[in-house]
Amino acid sequence: MKNTIGILTVLSLFILSSCKKDKKADLEAQVITDVSYGTDSRQKMDVYLPEGRNENTPVIVFLHGGGFVAGDKSEFSGQSSQLSARGFAVLNVNYRLVDIDGVLSTPIVHKPSAVKISDQLLDIQAAVNMAVSKRADWKISSDKWGIAGHSAGGTLALLYAYGDRNSDNRVKAAANWAGATNFAFQDESEVRALDPRIVEVIYRAVGAEPVQANILAYMAVSPLWLANQGKARATINIRPESNVVADLPDGSKNEYQQFTNILNSKGVDNKWVEVAGANHGFSKAGNWDLVISETSAFFQARLR
């Protein structure tokens, strides 16, 4: 009998020890790559799960840049890892791209794209919905969500956070890293002054000819105008000192100032960070560390 009790005691300790090890293993940091959230080959995301996560772990949706026509999640695996190491679950999302076939031809081929900014926002919504359905398995929060992006991804992050796709208010804060905030124009002469290839890309991304009669379509994809309608969420804008993209003039400082003024006038919690000496890609040593640090602190204070 004593031997039996002893054996059962040892067996119980072994089982308890194994359970603790399994529980600990479940909470280790984990990266799940190429999680499909749709049927298109671009509709995939990498999921970064932090160590020690639970149902209160905040989530950041991250969107790469590339002018709405290019880019890939793989370019931001390092930044995703950094944010995850700070206690966030990160969804590093690929989305479908605007078609640029014929844009570089002579003459330029003028045609619509099957994928527009509105479709990219649908992709983000699908990725969010898929992740929400996995929240119990991944041990992440159901409502402490932020969204961030670089360049075009920053614009998409703002549009998603402010727009109808976020009607459930799941995403409560947004981080814009060097993204444009306004595509609307005062008159058509501004459009004619641009490189025709840029005009073609913008037309395809918006899905409407850039003429005064369609100005509402351009306002609809401008975070500044959504903010002016009182739709903004808590926002951090991080702008490089030299925000030059291709041959486009850099008017982003005035644009960001106008955007900040609107956010302030609407009583929206926001912060504007200028990164001295940085270029559009934040490629100088230490730039990304500052971007990640500022973004992390902003989200941690608002996703409690």
C-alpha positions in Angstrom: 0.0 0.0 0.0 2.8 2.4 0.9 4.5 1.6 -2.4 1.3 2.3 -4.2 0.9 5.6 -2.5 4.5 6.5 -3.2 4.1 5.6 -6.9 0.9 7.6 -7.2 2.6 10.6 -5.5 5.5 10.5 -7.9 3.1 10.1 -10.8 1.0 13.1 -9.6 4.1 15.3 -9.3 5.2 14.2 -12.8 1.7 15.1 -14.3 1.6 18.5 -12.5 5.1 19.3 -13.6 4.3 18.4 -17.2 1.2 20.6 -17.1 3.2 23.5 -15.8 5.8 23.0 -18.5 3.0 22.8 -21.2 1.4 26.0 -19.8 4.7 27.8 -19.8 5.4 26.6 -23.4 2.0 28.0 -24.5 3.1 31.4 -23.2 6.4 31.5 -25.0 6.9 34.0 -27.8 5.7 32.7 -31.1 5.7 33.7 -34.8 3.1 32.2 -37.1 3.9 33.0 -40.8 1.6 33.2 -43.8 -1.7 32.9 -42.1 -4.4 33.2 -44.8 -7.3 35.4 -44.2 -8.7 35.2 -47.7 -8.4 33.3 -51.0 -6.0 35.7 -52.8 -2.3 34.9 -52.6 -1.7 38.4 -51.1 -4.3 37.9 -48.3 -1.8 36.6 -45.8 -0.3 37.9 -42.5 2.5 37.0 -40.1 1.3 36.8 -36.5 3.8 37.8 -33.7 2.7 36.6 -30.3 4.6 37.9 -27.3 5.8 35.9 -24.3 3.4 35.7 -21.3 0.4 36.8 -23.3 -3.2 36.5 -22.1 -6.7 37.6 -23.0 -5.7 41.2 -22.1 -2.7 41.4 -24.5 -3.1 44.4 -26.8 -3.0 43.9 -30.6 -1.4 46.0 -33.3 -2.3 45.6 -36.9 0.7 46.6 -39.1 0.5 47.6 -42.7 3.5 47.9 -45.1 4.0 50.8 -47.5 4.6 50.9 -51.2 2.4 53.6 -52.7 -0.6 51.2 -52.6 0.9 49.4 -55.6 3.9 47.5 -54.1 5.5 46.4 -50.8 5.5 43.3 -48.6 5.1 42.3 -45.0 8.6 40.8 -45.0 10.1 44.3 -45.2 8.8 45.0 -41.7 9.5 41.7 -39.8 12.1 43.5 -37.7 9.7 46.2 -36.6 7.0 43.7 -35.9 9.4 41.7 -33.7 10.4 44.9 -31.8 6.7 45.7 -31.1 6.0 42.1 -30.1 9.0 42.2 -27.7 7.3 45.2 -26.0 4.2 43.1 -25.2 2.0 43.5 -28.2 0.6 40.8 -30.5 1.3 42.0 -34.0 -0.5 41.2 -37.2 1.9 42.0 -40.0 -0.6 42.1 -42.9 -0.1 41.8 -46.7 -3.0 43.2 -48.7 -4.0 43.2 -52.4 -2.2 45.8 -54.5 -3.4 48.4 -57.0 -2.6 47.3 -60.6 0.1 49.4 -62.3 0.2 47.5 -65.6 0.8 50.0 -68.4 1.6 53.0 -66.1 5.2 53.0 -67.3 4.3 52.5 -71.0 4.6 55.2 -73.6 1.9 56.4 -73.9 0.6 55.6 -70.5 -2.2 53.1 -70.5 -5.3 54.7 -68.9 -7.5 52.0 -67.3 -9.1 51.2 -63.9 -7.6 48.8 -61.4 -9.6 45.8 -60.1 -8.1 46.6 -56.6 -8.6 50.1 -55.1 -8.0 51.6 -51.7 -11.5 50.6 -50.7 -10.6 46.9 -51.5 -7.4 47.2 -49.4 -9.5 48.4 -46.5 -11.8 45.3 -47.0 -8.6 43.2 -46.8 -7.6 44.8 -43.5 -11.1 44.2 -42.1 -10.9 40.5 -43.2 -7.6 40.1 -41.4 -8.9 41.7 -38.3 -12.0 39.5 -38.3 -9.9 36.4 -38.8 -7.6 37.3 -35.9 -10.6 38.0 -33.7 -11.9 34.5 -34.4 -8.6 33.1 -33.2 -8.3 35.3 -30.1 -8.9 32.4 -27.7 -6.2 30.2 -29.4 -3.7 33.0 -29.7 -4.5 34.5 -26.2 -5.0 38.1 -27.3 -7.4 40.8 -26.4 -10.7 41.1 -28.2 -10.9 44.9 -27.9 -7.5 46.5 -27.1 -6.4 47.1 -30.7 -4.3 49.6 -32.5 -3.2 50.0 -36.1 0.0 51.3 -37.6 1.6 51.6 -41.0 4.4 53.1 -43.0 3.9 55.4 -46.0 0.8 54.2 -47.9 0.3 51.8 -45.0 0.1 54.7 -42.6 -2.6 56.3 -44.8 -4.5 53.0 -44.8 -4.1 52.7 -41.0 -5.7 56.1 -40.5 -8.4 55.4 -43.1 -9.3 52.1 -41.3 -9.3 53.5 -37.8 -11.4 56.4 -38.8 -13.7 54.7 -41.3 -16.8 52.5 -41.4 -14.8 49.3 -41.4 -14.0 50.1 -37.8 -17.6 50.7 -36.8 -17.3 48.4 -33.9 -14.5 50.7 -32.4 -12.3 47.7 -32.0 -9.3 49.7 -33.2 -8.9 52.5 -30.7 -5.6 54.2 -31.8 -3.6 54.7 -35.0 0.0 55.3 -35.8 0.9 57.0 -39.1 4.6 56.7 -40.0 5.3 59.1 -42.9 1.9 58.5 -44.6 -0.1 61.0 -46.6 -3.1 62.5 -45.0 -4.8 64.3 -47.9 -5.4 63.4 -51.5 -8.1 66.1 -52.2 -7.2 69.0 -54.4 -8.3 72.6 -54.6 -8.7 72.6 -58.3 -7.7 70.5 -61.3 -4.6 72.6 -62.0 -2.9 70.9 -59.0 -3.5 67.6 -60.7 -2.1 68.7 -64.1 1.1 69.9 -62.4 1.9 66.3 -61.3 3.8 63.6 -63.2 1.1 61.9 -65.4 2.3 58.5 -64.1 1.5 59.6 -60.5 -1.9 60.9 -61.6 -2.7 57.5 -63.2 -1.7 55.6 -60.1 -3.8 57.9 -57.9 -6.8 57.5 -60.3 -6.5 53.7 -60.2 -6.1 53.7 -56.4 -9.1 56.0 -55.8 -11.2 54.6 -58.6 -12.4 58.0 -59.9 -11.1 60.4 -62.5 -9.2 63.3 -60.7 -11.7 66.0 -61.7 -13.6 68.5 -59.6 -16.9 66.5 -60.1 -15.3 63.6 -58.2 -13.7 65.6 -55.4 -15.8 63.7 -52.8 -14.2 60.4 -53.8 -10.8 62.0 -53.1 -11.9 63.4 -49.8 -13.2 60.0 -48.8 -9.7 58.5 -49.0 -8.1 61.5 -47.1 -7.7 61.0 -43.4 -7.6 64.8 -42.9 -11.2 65.1 -44.3 -12.4 62.1 -42.2 -10.9 63.8 -39.1 -12.7 67.0 -40.1 -16.0 65.1 -40.0 -15.3 64.1 -36.4 -14.4 60.5 -37.2 -10.8 60.4 -35.9 -9.4 58.1 -33.2 -6.4 58.6 -31.0 -3.5 59.2 -33.4 0.3 59.5 -33.4 1.8 61.0 -36.5 5.5 60.4 -37.0 7.1 62.4 -39.8 10.7 62.2 -41.1 12.3 65.6 -41.5 12.8 64.9 -45.2 9.6 63.1 -46.3 10.5 63.1 -50.0 9.0 60.3 -52.1 10.2 59.8 -55.7 10.0 63.2 -57.5 7.1 64.5 -55.6 7.5 67.8 -53.7 7.5 67.4 -49.9 4.5 69.4 -48.6 3.9 67.0 -45.7 5.0 69.4 -42.9 2.2 71.8 -43.7 -0.1 68.9 -44.3 0.7 67.4 -40.9 0.3 70.7 -39.2 -3.1 71.2 -40.8 -4.0 67.6 -39.8 -2.9 68.2 -36.2 -4.8 71.4 -36.0 -8.0 69.6 -37.1 -7.4 66.8 -34.5 -6.9 69.4 -31.8 -10.0 71.3 -32.8 -12.1 68.1 -32.6 -10.6 67.2 -29.2 -8.9 64.1 -30.5 -6.1 62.7 -28.5 -3.0 63.0 -30.7 0.8 63.4 -30.9 3.0 64.7 -33.7 6.7 63.5 -33.7 9.3 64.9 -36.0 12.4 62.7 -36.5 15.3 65.0 -37.2 17.5 64.0 -40.1 15.3 61.1 -41.1 14.3 60.3 -44.7 11.0 58.8 -45.8 12.2 55.2 -45.1 13.7 56.2 -41.6 16.8 54.4 -42.8 19.4 56.2 -40.7 20.8 54.5 -37.6 18.5 54.9 -34.6 15.5 56.2 -36.6 13.4 53.0 -36.3 14.3 52.7 -32.6 12.7 56.1 -32.0 9.7 55.3 -34.2 9.1 52.0 -32.3 9.6 53.6 -28.9 7.2 56.5 -29.6 4.6 54.2 -31.1 4.8 51.7 -28.3 4.5 54.3 -25.6 1.5 55.9 -27.3 -0.3 52.6 -27.7 0.5 51.3 -24.2 -1.1 54.4 -22.7 -4.2 54.0 -24.7 -4.8 50.2 -25.0 -4.9 49.4 -21.3 
